[in-house]
Amino acid sequence: MAGYTREELREMVQPDRVHRAIYTDPAIFEIEMEKIFRRVWLYVGHESLVPNPGDFYCTHLARQPVVLSRHADDGICVLFNRCGHRGAKVLNAERGNAKVFTCMYHGWSFRPNGALAGVPMRKDFPEEPLKDPQFGMARLPRVESYRGFVFASFNTHAEPLLDWLAEARRGIDELVDRSPEGEVALSAGCHRYHYRGNWKLQLENLADMYHPAACHASTVGPDGRQFKRRAGAEGGDAAFFAPNGEAIVAQTGVRGLNDRHSSEASLFDKEQSGGHWDDYRAIMVARYGEERTTDILKNRRHSMTFFPSSDILLAQTSVRVIRPVAVDFTEVEVWPVRLEGAPASISDDLVRFVNITHAAASFIQSDDMEAFERCQEGLRTQGTDWVLVARGLGAEIDEGDGVFFGPRSSEVGQRAQHEAWRDLMGA
């Protein structure tokens, strides 16, 4: 393991601190690819990206090119983007539709389920290897979908997806239930950008309610409220500061879930209302009834983060994906979500709000990326070997089912992520 024993890796995560090497050492990054990203469930994409037979969407998991596809008989598939003949990447476009996927090198073709469809001059090959599935476009060992969200694992023995998600699946439920039809679509494209820092900096930020008052101070108006993130006359902006200057946002709670996932409590204290939001609510009431609609539209969470690489931003109605490339280089995608059955103006507004908050040059995301790159640069120094994650330690409230709530911007969510890192890396 590149000079590290299991015990040494485990010792890099202490109850109140983590070693800076987990952000800066390329050898540790390579171990993470093997012992974390190729062992657990990773979000691939949403079924709405491939609605028709022959549709495909190309992405990367653990730095390996893969294809999310839909086959007429086998449904959703996740394939290694590799020709079974000489190993060339078969599909080069990000998205498209084809009856067969054809390799440009020697013309081998494959069905959307990965099965070998055609071989030029086939009679010159012995038939036996051509019947072997590994010489098609091989499938990832495990693929499961939950409410349209497709996850895959390189690990044949990975636990069932719902067991891995555990309580975190409620983040998916809350997002999808906002659609009058119980369906969402990632059909508005995505924001894609990178920063020169470790992947865990973005992951930890998704369980950090301590930073907004300082990091995002430039987005707060004179009344102490942030710019309007959501539609409606009420409930669309977040209170950061009280009239006395107290940082209200720093009192928001965080949850650590099942020693791996995390969730931020909502910044919003009111249900959205006014304008076309009232029209949307009327559609929801007609579909679900008043009581159920009120429950669905409650502001329970700001976000739900799935260790190690994806997040649902409930406040922005979008999905974020973290793609580690190197120990100090990370790509991020943010996908706006459209709510099927809701007025088109609602979904248009949701996309617009994501543009304001999480585009590469937006108010919010640009602040965070600046912080990540400064962290990476600072972590190279030898001032101290430890990074403190002690906020709220010992004050967590056990809510049952593996959920621990940390009030006042606790770092309990970050500690849950690091516990997962320790257990996987030291296994």
DAKAZI-V971613 format. One record per run of one state. SS is the DSSP state (H for helix, E for strand, C for the rest). FROM is the first residue (numbers start at 1). TO is the last residue. Records with the same first field share a line. If there is no record, write none. Layout:
# DAKAZI-V971613
SS=FROM-TO  FROM-TO
This chain:
# DAKAZI-V971613
C=1-5  12-12  15-16  20-20  25-25  38-41  51-54  62-63  72-74  81-94  98-100  103-108  111-115  119-121  125-126  131-132  136-138  140-141  147-148  154-160  177-183  186-190  196-198  206-211  216-216  221-224  227-233  235-238  240-240  242-246  252-253  258-260  266-272  274-275  289-289  297-300  307-309  314-317  327-328  337-337  340-343  359-362  380-385  389-396  401-402  407-411  426-427
H=6-11  21-24  26-37  47-50  122-124  127-130  133-135  161-176  199-205  212-215  217-219  248-251  276-288  290-296  344-358  363-379  412-425
E=13-14  17-19  42-46  55-61  64-71  75-80  95-97  101-102  109-110  116-118  139-139  142-146  149-153  184-185  191-195  220-220  225-226  234-234  239-239  241-241  247-247  254-257  261-265  273-273  301-306  310-313  318-326  329-336  338-339  386-388  397-400  403-406
